[in-house]
Amino acid sequence: MTTTLRPDGREPAARPGASSSGGNNPLRDVRDRRLSRIAGPSAMVMFGVTGDLARKKLLPALYDLANRGLLPPSFSLVGFGRRDWSHEQFVAEVRGHVEASARTAFDETVWEQLAAGLRFVPSEGFDDDDAYRRLDETLEELRVARGTQGNHAFYLSIPPNSFETVCQKLSSHGLASRDDVVDAGAAAGSETGAGRAEAPWSRVVIEKPFGHDLASARELNRVVEQVFRPDSVFRIDHYLGKETVQNLLALRFANQLFEPLWNAQHVDHVQITMAEDIGIGGRASYYDGVGAARDVIQNHLLQLLALTAMEEPISFDADDLRTEKEKVLAAVQIPEDLDAASARGQYTSGWQGGEQVVGFLDEEGFNPASKTETFAALKLDINTRRWSGVPFYLRAGKRLGRRVTEIAVVFKRAPNLLFRDHDDSEFGQNAVVIRIQPDEGATIRFASKVPGTQMEVRDVTMDFGYGHAFTEDSPEAYERLILDVLLGEPPLFPRHQEVELSWKILDPFEDHWASLDAQPEPYSPGSWGPGSAHELLARDGRTWRRP
């Protein structure tokens, strides 16, 4: 079947909910009067295209977007890397990664359309001026031959210490500019509003970590925003693209059941857990000196804290969402006794899942005297009227009991007036648990009578799972985030104020840990962390949930 393109390079509007791979498409907004969230003409330049993230996540996500009908036929991808690949070799490499990791079925027609826009620019490094000249020529060729209209997204899937070099080279070679909007007639873009036209846009996508402390985060922001406008900088935290994280806002604000109870009058405490059952694997060069707190608490877990504790925004616009999250992060109090409010550990060797695993300090490439933690837990308070007196416990670690990420809002105990004869262990505290991965959904825990002639009460759970409740597949986080970059929609991306506020929370803990002589406390693989993590809650008369 031949598809006739519109003048702007997009496909004609499809029927609501349709996709090239069949079934309902969760990334199409069928209520949008524009009829779709299909990206417009554009090219993405991927620095670090040979890295693990690109191979396992980014390239498959681009194919899945194309297969869902969310990329225009003119979409183009330029790989920039230190390989002496021909065009044919690059196409074959991309195809191999797509076939291995894409979530949608492989379709030869979709692949041929996507492959027609693939290009590769070999370089000697990120400071190779000749490579940037070739990149400029390639993007111009794509503008003319493919109709990308000069719209470029630069994805920096590279170490942060290379951001400055790449940004400066993009600027000096005229590939990126802060001046995105010009008068009508000065650009070939589509008309918007009353006689204005948008110039070709340039956007940059940067992966975490956004610095390693507050000072470096500020310097990184200065470097990037010298070249790109603040609203053209997309800081990717892939957790914010997960369907369950976004559903947290719906659960809170679309239901009268929860929001009236979501405060210090009813909530006893909140636990946010990100547990992995794997070790560091081959990431020694990255992980040593970073640790669990910098790796995931500073970004993923503090973002989940902000979404859990924020006030209702006046809209889902980026500025409104970010403003409420920033208020929460600014209200976090740093404990006076950092020892009593934190725990850290390193996994040892032992048995996990039926196999012998090596300890953290025995992993290849590690210093046996390393003080880098593989487990970290914090206790934080939020100084607002809603949350005053409610502790938020955050924990993250490797080689734990199972892979799980969840938010547990644990409520205060009901007055035990009618059930004095019951032990507290028979029924405890109500809880709302939002499961982010791997089994996306939510659980409500409450007390119920056991069938029989006696008034016996036990805790039960009421469970909601995405896989059971909806026929639509949840999109992979990178699909949603890449599409939002191409559309220029920033609500799911933290701006630099959020990043800096998060470092202000974590830096005191990191500085305190660095001042200690002792290494983090050892813990066994397959356990739930060191003993000090359990003492962190036990001091308050609480215990960690067993996911």
SENU-281916 format. One record per residue (C-alpha): residue number from 1; x, y, z. Coordinates in steps of 0.5 Angstrom, whole numbers, plus 500, padded with zeros to 3 digits. Layout:
N
nr:NUM, east:X, north:Y, up:Z
...
***
This chain:
547
nr:1, east:500, north:500, up:500
nr:2, east:503, north:507, up:498
nr:3, east:502, north:512, up:503
nr:4, east:502, north:520, up:501
nr:5, east:505, north:524, up:506
nr:6, east:503, north:531, up:508
nr:7, east:507, north:537, up:506
nr:8, east:510, north:537, up:513
nr:9, east:513, north:530, up:512
nr:10, east:508, north:527, up:516
nr:11, east:503, north:521, up:515
nr:12, east:496, north:523, up:514
nr:13, east:492, north:522, up:521
nr:14, east:491, north:515, up:522
nr:15, east:485, north:512, up:526
nr:16, east:485, north:513, up:533
nr:17, east:489, north:508, up:537
nr:18, east:492, north:505, up:531
nr:19, east:499, north:503, up:530
nr:20, east:503, north:499, up:525
nr:21, east:504, north:493, up:529
nr:22, east:497, north:492, up:530
nr:23, east:493, north:493, up:537
nr:24, east:492, north:500, up:541
nr:25, east:498, north:504, up:542
nr:26, east:499, north:507, up:549
nr:27, east:503, north:513, up:546
nr:28, east:498, north:516, up:541
nr:29, east:493, north:521, up:545
nr:30, east:486, north:519, up:541
nr:31, east:483, north:525, up:545
nr:32, east:488, north:530, up:542
nr:33, east:485, north:534, up:537
nr:34, east:491, north:534, up:533
nr:35, east:489, north:527, up:532
nr:36, east:496, north:524, up:534
nr:37, east:503, north:525, up:538
nr:38, east:507, north:523, up:532
nr:39, east:514, north:527, up:532
nr:40, east:515, north:532, up:526
nr:41, east:521, north:532, up:521
nr:42, east:527, north:531, up:525
nr:43, east:534, north:528, up:526
nr:44, east:537, north:525, up:532
nr:45, east:545, north:525, up:533
nr:46, east:547, north:520, up:538
nr:47, east:554, north:520, up:541
nr:48, east:556, north:514, up:544
nr:49, east:552, north:510, up:539
nr:50, east:557, north:504, up:540
nr:51, east:555, north:504, up:548
nr:52, east:551, north:499, up:552
nr:53, east:545, north:504, up:553
nr:54, east:545, north:505, up:546
nr:55, east:545, north:498, up:544
nr:56, east:540, north:495, up:549
nr:57, east:535, north:501, up:550
nr:58, east:536, north:507, up:545
nr:59, east:536, north:504, up:538
nr:60, east:531, north:499, up:540
nr:61, east:526, north:504, up:543
nr:62, east:527, north:508, up:536
nr:63, east:525, north:502, up:532
nr:64, east:519, north:501, up:537
nr:65, east:517, north:508, up:536
nr:66, east:517, north:507, up:528
nr:67, east:514, north:501, up:529
nr:68, east:508, north:504, up:533
nr:69, east:507, north:509, up:527
nr:70, east:510, north:515, up:532
nr:71, east:516, north:517, up:528
nr:72, east:515, north:520, up:521
nr:73, east:518, north:517, up:515
nr:74, east:523, north:522, up:514
nr:75, east:526, north:521, up:521
nr:76, east:533, north:520, up:521
nr:77, east:539, north:517, up:526
nr:78, east:546, north:519, up:525
nr:79, east:551, north:515, up:529
nr:80, east:557, north:519, up:532
nr:81, east:563, north:514, up:534
nr:82, east:570, north:511, up:534
nr:83, east:569, north:506, up:529
nr:84, east:571, north:505, up:522
nr:85, east:565, north:503, up:520
nr:86, east:562, north:503, up:513
nr:87, east:555, north:505, up:512
nr:88, east:553, north:498, up:511
nr:89, east:556, north:496, up:517
nr:90, east:553, north:501, up:521
nr:91, east:546, north:499, up:518
nr:92, east:548, north:492, up:520
nr:93, east:550, north:493, up:527
nr:94, east:543, north:497, up:528
nr:95, east:539, north:492, up:525
nr:96, east:542, north:487, up:530
nr:97, east:541, north:491, up:536
nr:98, east:534, north:492, up:534
nr:99, east:532, north:485, up:533
nr:100, east:535, north:483, up:539
nr:101, east:532, north:488, up:544
nr:102, east:526, north:491, up:541
nr:103, east:519, north:490, up:544
nr:104, east:515, north:490, up:538
nr:105, east:515, north:485, up:533
nr:106, east:520, north:486, up:527
nr:107, east:517, north:488, up:521
nr:108, east:521, north:488, up:514
nr:109, east:518, north:494, up:511
nr:110, east:518, north:499, up:518
nr:111, east:526, north:497, up:518
nr:112, east:527, north:499, up:511
nr:113, east:524, north:506, up:512
nr:114, east:528, north:507, up:518
nr:115, east:534, north:504, up:515
nr:116, east:534, north:509, up:509
nr:117, east:535, north:515, up:514
nr:118, east:541, north:511, up:518
nr:119, east:548, north:515, up:517
nr:120, east:554, north:514, up:521
nr:121, east:560, north:519, up:522
nr:122, east:566, north:516, up:524
nr:123, east:571, north:520, up:529
nr:124, east:578, north:520, up:532
nr:125, east:574, north:522, up:539
nr:126, east:569, north:528, up:541
nr:127, east:574, north:533, up:540
nr:128, east:575, north:531, up:532
nr:129, east:574, north:537, up:528
nr:130, east:574, north:534, up:522
nr:131, east:568, north:529, up:524
nr:132, east:564, north:535, up:526
nr:133, east:565, north:538, up:519
nr:134, east:563, north:531, up:516
nr:135, east:557, north:531, up:521
nr:136, east:555, north:538, up:519
nr:137, east:555, north:535, up:511
nr:138, east:551, north:529, up:513
nr:139, east:545, north:533, up:517
nr:140, east:545, north:538, up:511
nr:141, east:544, north:532, up:506
nr:142, east:539, north:529, up:511
nr:143, east:535, north:536, up:510
nr:144, east:535, north:536, up:503
nr:145, east:534, north:529, up:501
nr:146, east:530, north:526, up:507
nr:147, east:526, north:533, up:509
nr:148, east:528, north:533, up:516
nr:149, east:528, north:541, up:516
nr:150, east:534, north:542, up:520
nr:151, east:531, north:540, up:526
nr:152, east:536, north:536, up:531
nr:153, east:536, north:532, up:537
nr:154, east:543, north:531, up:540
nr:155, east:543, north:525, up:545
nr:156, east:549, north:525, up:549
nr:157, east:550, north:518, up:551
nr:158, east:557, north:519, up:554
nr:159, east:561, north:520, up:560
nr:160, east:559, north:527, up:563
nr:161, east:566, north:529, up:563
nr:162, east:566, north:529, up:555
nr:163, east:559, north:534, up:555
nr:164, east:563, north:540, up:555
nr:165, east:567, north:538, up:549
nr:166, east:561, north:536, up:545
nr:167, east:557, north:542, up:546
nr:168, east:563, north:547, up:545
nr:169, east:564, north:543, up:538
nr:170, east:557, north:543, up:536
nr:171, east:557, north:551, up:538
nr:172, east:563, north:552, up:534
nr:173, east:561, north:548, up:528
nr:174, east:554, north:552, up:528
nr:175, east:551, north:545, up:529
nr:176, east:547, north:548, up:535
nr:177, east:544, north:555, up:537
nr:178, east:541, north:558, up:543
nr:179, east:537, north:562, up:538
nr:180, east:531, north:558, up:536
nr:181, east:525, north:562, up:534
nr:182, east:526, north:567, up:528
nr:183, east:521, north:572, up:524
nr:184, east:516, north:569, up:519
nr:185, east:520, north:568, up:512
nr:186, east:527, north:567, up:516
nr:187, east:526, north:560, up:517
nr:188, east:522, north:554, up:512
nr:189, east:518, north:551, up:518
nr:190, east:511, north:551, up:519
nr:191, east:507, north:557, up:521
nr:192, east:505, north:558, up:528
nr:193, east:500, north:563, up:531
nr:194, east:499, north:570, up:527
nr:195, east:505, north:570, up:522
nr:196, east:511, north:567, up:526
nr:197, east:515, north:561, up:524
nr:198, east:519, north:557, up:528
nr:199, east:526, north:556, up:526
nr:200, east:530, north:549, up:526
nr:201, east:530, north:547, up:533
nr:202, east:536, north:544, up:536
nr:203, east:535, north:540, up:543
nr:204, east:540, north:536, up:547
nr:205, east:539, north:530, up:551
nr:206, east:544, north:528, up:557
nr:207, east:544, north:522, up:561
nr:208, east:545, north:522, up:569
nr:209, east:549, north:523, up:573
nr:210, east:548, north:530, up:572
nr:211, east:555, north:532, up:576
nr:212, east:557, north:528, up:582
nr:213, east:556, north:534, up:587
nr:214, east:552, north:540, up:587
nr:215, east:559, north:544, up:585
nr:216, east:560, north:540, up:579
nr:217, east:552, north:540, up:577
nr:218, east:552, north:547, up:577
nr:219, east:558, north:547, up:572
nr:220, east:555, north:542, up:568
nr:221, east:549, north:546, up:567
nr:222, east:553, north:552, up:566
nr:223, east:557, north:549, up:560
nr:224, east:550, north:546, up:557
nr:225, east:546, north:552, up:557
nr:226, east:552, north:556, up:554
nr:227, east:550, north:553, up:548
nr:228, east:543, north:550, up:548
nr:229, east:537, north:554, up:551
nr:230, east:534, north:552, up:558
nr:231, east:528, north:549, up:555
nr:232, east:532, north:545, up:550
nr:233, east:536, north:541, up:555
nr:234, east:533, north:535, up:556
nr:235, east:536, north:531, up:562
nr:236, east:533, north:524, up:562
nr:237, east:531, north:520, up:568
nr:238, east:528, north:514, up:565
nr:239, east:524, north:512, up:571
nr:240, east:520, north:518, up:570
nr:241, east:518, north:515, up:563
nr:242, east:515, north:509, up:567
nr:243, east:508, north:508, up:566
nr:244, east:507, north:507, up:574
nr:245, east:511, north:513, up:576
nr:246, east:506, north:517, up:572
nr:247, east:500, north:513, up:574
nr:248, east:502, north:516, up:581
nr:249, east:499, north:523, up:579
nr:250, east:493, north:519, up:577
nr:251, east:492, north:515, up:583
nr:252, east:493, north:521, up:588
nr:253, east:489, north:527, up:584
nr:254, east:484, north:523, up:580
nr:255, east:481, north:519, up:586
nr:256, east:478, north:522, up:592
nr:257, east:479, north:516, up:596
nr:258, east:487, north:517, up:597
nr:259, east:488, north:525, up:597
nr:260, east:484, north:527, up:603
nr:261, east:489, north:521, up:607
nr:262, east:495, north:523, up:604
nr:263, east:498, north:527, up:610
nr:264, east:501, north:527, up:617
nr:265, east:495, north:526, up:620
nr:266, east:494, north:519, up:617
nr:267, east:500, north:517, up:614
nr:268, east:506, north:514, up:619
nr:269, east:511, north:514, up:614
nr:270, east:513, north:513, up:607
nr:271, east:518, north:507, up:604
nr:272, east:522, north:508, up:597
nr:273, east:526, north:502, up:595
nr:274, east:530, north:500, up:589
nr:275, east:533, north:494, up:590
nr:276, east:537, north:490, up:585
nr:277, east:539, north:482, up:585
nr:278, east:545, north:483, up:581
nr:279, east:552, north:486, up:582
nr:280, east:556, north:491, up:579
nr:281, east:558, north:486, up:573
nr:282, east:563, north:490, up:569
nr:283, east:561, north:497, up:571
nr:284, east:567, north:498, up:576
nr:285, east:570, north:504, up:572
nr:286, east:564, north:507, up:573
nr:287, east:561, north:505, up:579
nr:288, east:568, north:506, up:584
nr:289, east:567, north:513, up:587
nr:290, east:560, north:513, up:585
nr:291, east:556, north:508, up:589
nr:292, east:549, north:507, up:590
nr:293, east:547, north:514, up:593
nr:294, east:550, north:518, up:587
nr:295, east:548, north:513, up:582
nr:296, east:540, north:512, up:584
nr:297, east:538, north:516, up:590
nr:298, east:540, north:523, up:588
nr:299, east:536, north:522, up:582
nr:300, east:531, north:516, up:581
nr:301, east:529, north:516, up:589
nr:302, east:529, north:523, up:590
nr:303, east:524, north:524, up:584
nr:304, east:520, north:519, up:587
nr:305, east:520, north:522, up:593
nr:306, east:518, north:529, up:590
nr:307, east:512, north:526, up:586
nr:308, east:509, north:522, up:592
nr:309, east:510, north:528, up:597
nr:310, east:508, north:534, up:592
nr:311, east:502, north:538, up:592
nr:312, east:497, north:538, up:587
nr:313, east:500, north:542, up:581
nr:314, east:495, north:547, up:577
nr:315, east:496, north:543, up:571
nr:316, east:501, north:538, up:568
nr:317, east:505, north:543, up:564
nr:318, east:512, north:542, up:565
nr:319, east:513, north:549, up:569
nr:320, east:507, north:547, up:574
nr:321, east:509, north:540, up:575
nr:322, east:517, north:542, up:576
nr:323, east:515, north:548, up:581
nr:324, east:511, north:543, up:586
nr:325, east:517, north:538, up:586
nr:326, east:522, north:543, up:587
nr:327, east:518, north:546, up:593
nr:328, east:518, north:539, up:596
nr:329, east:526, north:538, up:595
nr:330, east:527, north:545, up:598
nr:331, east:523, north:543, up:604
nr:332, east:527, north:537, up:605
nr:333, east:531, north:537, up:612
nr:334, east:538, north:535, up:613
nr:335, east:538, north:531, up:619
nr:336, east:543, north:533, up:625
nr:337, east:545, north:526, up:626
nr:338, east:547, north:523, up:620
nr:339, east:550, north:517, up:623
nr:340, east:543, north:515, up:626
nr:341, east:539, north:518, up:619
nr:342, east:543, north:513, up:614
nr:343, east:546, north:507, up:613
nr:344, east:551, north:504, up:608
nr:345, east:554, north:497, up:606
nr:346, east:558, north:493, up:601
nr:347, east:556, north:486, up:599
nr:348, east:560, north:480, up:600
nr:349, east:561, north:474, up:597
nr:350, east:556, north:468, up:598
nr:351, east:551, north:464, up:595
nr:352, east:545, north:468, up:591
nr:353, east:540, north:464, up:587
nr:354, east:543, north:458, up:587
nr:355, east:550, north:460, up:585
nr:356, east:556, north:463, up:588
nr:357, east:557, north:470, up:587
nr:358, east:564, north:474, up:588
nr:359, east:564, north:480, up:593
nr:360, east:564, north:487, up:591
nr:361, east:571, north:488, up:593
nr:362, east:573, north:482, up:589
nr:363, east:570, north:484, up:583
nr:364, east:575, north:486, up:577
nr:365, east:578, north:493, up:577
nr:366, east:576, north:494, up:584
nr:367, east:581, north:497, up:590
nr:368, east:580, north:492, up:596
nr:369, east:580, north:498, up:600
nr:370, east:574, north:502, up:597
nr:371, east:569, north:505, up:601
nr:372, east:564, north:506, up:595
nr:373, east:558, north:503, up:598
nr:374, east:553, north:498, up:594
nr:375, east:547, north:499, up:599
nr:376, east:545, north:506, up:602
nr:377, east:539, north:508, up:606
nr:378, east:537, north:515, up:608
nr:379, east:532, north:518, up:613
nr:380, east:529, north:524, up:611
nr:381, east:524, north:529, up:613
nr:382, east:520, north:534, up:609
nr:383, east:518, north:541, up:613
nr:384, east:511, north:542, up:610
nr:385, east:504, north:542, up:613
nr:386, east:502, north:536, up:610
nr:387, east:508, north:532, up:612
nr:388, east:511, north:535, up:618
nr:389, east:513, north:529, up:623
nr:390, east:512, north:523, up:617
nr:391, east:519, north:520, up:616
nr:392, east:521, north:518, up:609
nr:393, east:526, north:512, up:608
nr:394, east:530, north:511, up:602
nr:395, east:534, north:505, up:600
nr:396, east:537, north:502, up:594
nr:397, east:542, north:497, up:593
nr:398, east:545, north:491, up:589
nr:399, east:545, north:484, up:591
nr:400, east:539, north:484, up:595
nr:401, east:533, north:479, up:596
nr:402, east:530, north:481, up:589
nr:403, east:529, north:486, up:584
nr:404, east:524, north:491, up:586
nr:405, east:522, north:498, up:586
nr:406, east:516, north:501, up:590
nr:407, east:513, north:506, up:594
nr:408, east:510, north:504, up:600
nr:409, east:505, north:509, up:604
nr:410, east:504, north:506, up:611
nr:411, east:498, north:509, up:615
nr:412, east:498, north:510, up:622
nr:413, east:495, north:504, up:626
nr:414, east:487, north:504, up:627
nr:415, east:485, north:505, up:635
nr:416, east:485, north:498, up:637
nr:417, east:478, north:499, up:641
nr:418, east:474, north:493, up:639
nr:419, east:480, north:488, up:638
nr:420, east:484, north:488, up:644
nr:421, east:485, north:481, up:644
nr:422, east:488, north:481, up:638
nr:423, east:496, north:481, up:637
nr:424, east:499, north:487, up:633
nr:425, east:502, north:482, up:628
nr:426, east:495, north:479, up:626
nr:427, east:494, north:485, up:623
nr:428, east:498, north:491, up:622
nr:429, east:498, north:498, up:618
nr:430, east:494, north:500, up:612
nr:431, east:499, north:501, up:606
nr:432, east:498, north:503, up:599
nr:433, east:504, north:500, up:595
nr:434, east:506, north:503, up:588
nr:435, east:510, north:498, up:584
nr:436, east:514, north:501, up:579
nr:437, east:518, north:495, up:577
nr:438, east:518, north:489, up:575
nr:439, east:511, north:487, up:576
nr:440, east:508, north:494, up:575
nr:441, east:501, north:496, up:579
nr:442, east:499, north:498, up:586
nr:443, east:497, north:494, up:592
nr:444, east:492, north:496, up:598
nr:445, east:493, north:493, up:604
nr:446, east:488, north:493, up:609
nr:447, east:485, north:488, up:615
nr:448, east:479, north:483, up:614
nr:449, east:475, north:478, up:618
nr:450, east:477, north:471, up:617
nr:451, east:471, north:467, up:615
nr:452, east:469, north:463, up:621
nr:453, east:465, north:463, up:627
nr:454, east:470, north:468, up:631
nr:455, east:472, north:475, up:630
nr:456, east:479, north:473, up:627
nr:457, east:482, north:479, up:623
nr:458, east:488, north:479, up:618
nr:459, east:491, north:483, up:613
nr:460, east:489, north:482, up:606
nr:461, east:491, north:485, up:600
nr:462, east:487, north:488, up:594
nr:463, east:492, north:488, up:588
nr:464, east:492, north:492, up:581
nr:465, east:496, north:490, up:575
nr:466, east:497, north:493, up:569
nr:467, east:498, north:487, up:565
nr:468, east:491, north:485, up:568
nr:469, east:487, north:491, up:567
nr:470, east:489, north:494, up:561
nr:471, east:490, north:491, up:554
nr:472, east:495, north:496, up:552
nr:473, east:502, north:495, up:553
nr:474, east:506, north:500, up:557
nr:475, east:511, north:503, up:553
nr:476, east:518, north:502, up:555
nr:477, east:521, north:508, up:559
nr:478, east:526, north:511, up:553
nr:479, east:520, north:510, up:548
nr:480, east:516, north:515, up:552
nr:481, east:522, north:520, up:553
nr:482, east:525, north:520, up:546
nr:483, east:518, north:521, up:543
nr:484, east:517, north:527, up:548
nr:485, east:524, north:530, up:546
nr:486, east:522, north:530, up:539
nr:487, east:516, north:533, up:540
nr:488, east:519, north:538, up:545
nr:489, east:515, north:536, up:551
nr:490, east:519, north:537, up:557
nr:491, east:514, north:535, up:563
nr:492, east:518, north:529, up:565
nr:493, east:525, north:532, up:565
nr:494, east:528, north:535, up:571
nr:495, east:530, north:542, up:570
nr:496, east:537, north:544, up:573
nr:497, east:534, north:547, up:579
nr:498, east:531, north:540, up:581
nr:499, east:538, north:537, up:580
nr:500, east:541, north:542, up:584
nr:501, east:536, north:541, up:590
nr:502, east:537, north:534, up:590
nr:503, east:545, north:535, up:591
nr:504, east:544, north:539, up:596
nr:505, east:540, north:534, up:600
nr:506, east:545, north:528, up:598
nr:507, east:552, north:532, up:599
nr:508, east:552, north:532, up:607
nr:509, east:551, north:525, up:607
nr:510, east:557, north:524, up:602
nr:511, east:561, north:529, up:605
nr:512, east:560, north:525, up:612
nr:513, east:561, north:518, up:609
nr:514, east:568, north:521, up:606
nr:515, east:570, north:523, up:613
nr:516, east:569, north:516, up:616
nr:517, east:575, north:511, up:616
nr:518, east:571, north:505, up:616
nr:519, east:569, north:502, up:610
nr:520, east:561, north:501, up:609
nr:521, east:558, north:495, up:613
nr:522, east:559, north:488, up:609
nr:523, east:552, north:484, up:608
nr:524, east:551, north:478, up:605
nr:525, east:548, north:477, up:597
nr:526, east:541, north:475, up:597
nr:527, east:539, north:479, up:604
nr:528, east:536, north:486, up:605
nr:529, east:542, north:490, up:606
nr:530, east:547, north:491, up:612
nr:531, east:544, north:491, up:620
nr:532, east:545, north:498, up:620
nr:533, east:539, north:499, up:615
nr:534, east:535, north:495, up:619
nr:535, east:537, north:499, up:626
nr:536, east:535, north:505, up:622
nr:537, east:528, north:504, up:622
nr:538, east:528, north:500, up:629
nr:539, east:530, north:506, up:632
nr:540, east:523, north:509, up:631
nr:541, east:520, north:502, up:632
nr:542, east:519, north:501, up:625
nr:543, east:521, north:495, up:620
nr:544, east:522, north:495, up:613
nr:545, east:517, north:492, up:608
nr:546, east:519, north:485, up:605
nr:547, east:517, north:486, up:598
***
